[in-house]
């Protein structure tokens, strides 16, 4: 029970931009121009596979959130307590920072790229992108992992979650990095010291997560009472 938050953080480390494939020094070893469609596809596939594995590995111990926005969505829907959500957030953010530091060490000091907005994309444009993409992610999490009526669909939850993240990166990665996850932006920001427009990735993802949680809970879970939270969580 007490090990779960730690596993959340460590598993998130696997996904912290897969060490941040967006870093020019690192991704340049694979592609001459990381702005090409091929470079974006590589990042999307890497994220999809890494996240699917992380969710599958951590699902039994902690629910496999590996994302503060997903945790917030679970809290809004009444599926976890505020205390547990805060513990998860701390673990997830620490995991992101550690992952970026390990990347910097493993690559011989290569630059860790912080998420940023593309030319012509305003902060509020990016907020809308993050709301829409995170809505899709958290809605998928609810449909495949949270819904008590999911049945056998829960077996494919890690794959479905990985796929929606990969698809969203293909759709929005060229505009704002397609974080859908504040921790993805937090680790690189801490390591690089670049905080410009950082708030975008918190506001957009949390709003999208909250909307998805409320919509799914109201429409599909309905009036079914939530499972009583364990008293040890209070």
GIWOTA-V340429 format. One record per residue. RES is the residue in three letters. SS is DSSP state (H for helix, E for strand, - for the rest). NEAR is the number of other C-alpha atoms within 12 Angstrom. Layout:
BEGIN
[[RES	SS	NEAR] [RES	SS	NEAR]]
END
This chain:
BEGIN
[[UNK	-	15] [UNK	-	15] [UNK	-	16] [UNK	H	26] [UNK	H	36] [UNK	H	27] [UNK	H	33] [UNK	H	45] [UNK	H	39] [UNK	H	35] [UNK	H	39] [UNK	H	48] [UNK	H	39] [UNK	H	38] [UNK	H	46] [UNK	H	49] [UNK	H	49] [UNK	H	35] [UNK	H	42] [UNK	-	45] [UNK	-	42] [UNK	-	44] [UNK	-	35] [UNK	H	23] [UNK	H	24] [UNK	H	29] [UNK	H	30] [UNK	-	20] [UNK	-	16] [UNK	-	19] [UNK	-	22] [UNK	-	15] [UNK	-	19] [UNK	-	24] [UNK	-	24] [UNK	-	19] [UNK	H	18] [UNK	H	17] [UNK	H	28] [UNK	H	31] [UNK	H	26] [UNK	H	30] [UNK	H	41] [UNK	H	36] [UNK	H	28] [UNK	H	31] [UNK	H	42] [UNK	H	32] [UNK	H	28] [UNK	H	31] [UNK	H	41] [UNK	H	34] [UNK	H	28] [UNK	H	36] [UNK	H	41] [UNK	H	31] [UNK	H	25] [UNK	H	28] [UNK	H	28] [UNK	H	19] [UNK	H	23] [UNK	H	33] [UNK	-	35] [UNK	-	38] [UNK	-	52] [UNK	-	53] [UNK	-	56] [UNK	H	46] [UNK	H	46] [UNK	H	48] [UNK	H	46] [UNK	H	41] [UNK	H	41] [UNK	H	39] [UNK	H	33] [UNK	H	29] [UNK	-	34] [UNK	-	25] [UNK	-	31] [UNK	-	31] [UNK	-	24] [UNK	H	21] [UNK	H	19] [UNK	H	32] [UNK	H	33] [UNK	H	22] [UNK	H	28] [UNK	H	41] [UNK	H	32] [UNK	H	29] [UNK	H	34] [UNK	H	43] [UNK	H	38] [UNK	H	35] [UNK	H	36] [UNK	H	41] [UNK	H	38] [UNK	H	31] [UNK	H	34] [UNK	H	42] [UNK	H	29] [UNK	H	27] [UNK	H	32] [UNK	H	26] [UNK	H	16] [UNK	H	16] [UNK	-	20] [UNK	-	13] [UNK	-	18] [UNK	-	26] [UNK	-	29] [UNK	-	40] [UNK	-	36] [UNK	-	36] [UNK	-	43] [UNK	-	33] [UNK	-	31] [UNK	-	19] [UNK	-	12] [UNK	-	13] [UNK	-	21] [UNK	-	18] [UNK	H	25] [UNK	H	20] [UNK	H	22] [UNK	H	37] [UNK	H	34] [UNK	H	28] [UNK	H	35] [UNK	H	42] [UNK	H	36] [UNK	H	32] [UNK	H	40] [UNK	H	47] [UNK	H	38] [UNK	H	38] [UNK	H	47] [UNK	H	50] [UNK	H	38] [UNK	H	34] [UNK	H	45] [UNK	H	44] [UNK	H	33] [UNK	H	28] [UNK	H	34] [UNK	H	36] [UNK	-	32] [UNK	-	22] [UNK	-	17] [UNK	-	19] [UNK	H	14] [UNK	H	13] [UNK	H	21] [UNK	H	25] [UNK	H	18] [UNK	H	23] [UNK	H	36] [UNK	H	36] [UNK	H	28] [UNK	H	31] [UNK	H	42] [UNK	H	35] [UNK	H	28] [UNK	H	35] [UNK	H	44] [UNK	H	35] [UNK	H	29] [UNK	H	36] [UNK	H	38] [UNK	H	31] [UNK	H	23] [UNK	H	32] [UNK	H	38] [UNK	H	30] [UNK	H	29] [UNK	H	37] [UNK	-	43] [UNK	-	44] [UNK	-	55] [UNK	-	51] [UNK	-	51] [UNK	H	45] [UNK	H	47] [UNK	H	49] [UNK	H	46] [UNK	H	44] [UNK	H	44] [UNK	H	43] [UNK	H	31] [UNK	H	26] [UNK	H	31] [UNK	H	23] [UNK	-	18] [UNK	-	19] [UNK	-	21] [UNK	-	20] [UNK	-	28] [UNK	H	32] [UNK	H	27] [UNK	H	36] [UNK	H	44] [UNK	H	32] [UNK	H	30] [UNK	H	34] [UNK	H	42] [UNK	H	39] [UNK	H	34] [UNK	H	35] [UNK	H	43] [UNK	H	34] [UNK	H	32] [UNK	H	36] [UNK	H	39] [UNK	H	27] [UNK	H	24] [UNK	H	30] [UNK	H	33] [UNK	H	19] [UNK	H	17] [UNK	H	21] [UNK	H	24] [UNK	-	17] [UNK	-	10] [UNK	-	14] [UNK	-	15] [UNK	-	19] [UNK	-	15] [UNK	-	14] [UNK	-	17] [UNK	-	13] [UNK	H	11] [UNK	H	12] [UNK	H	17] [UNK	-	12]]
END
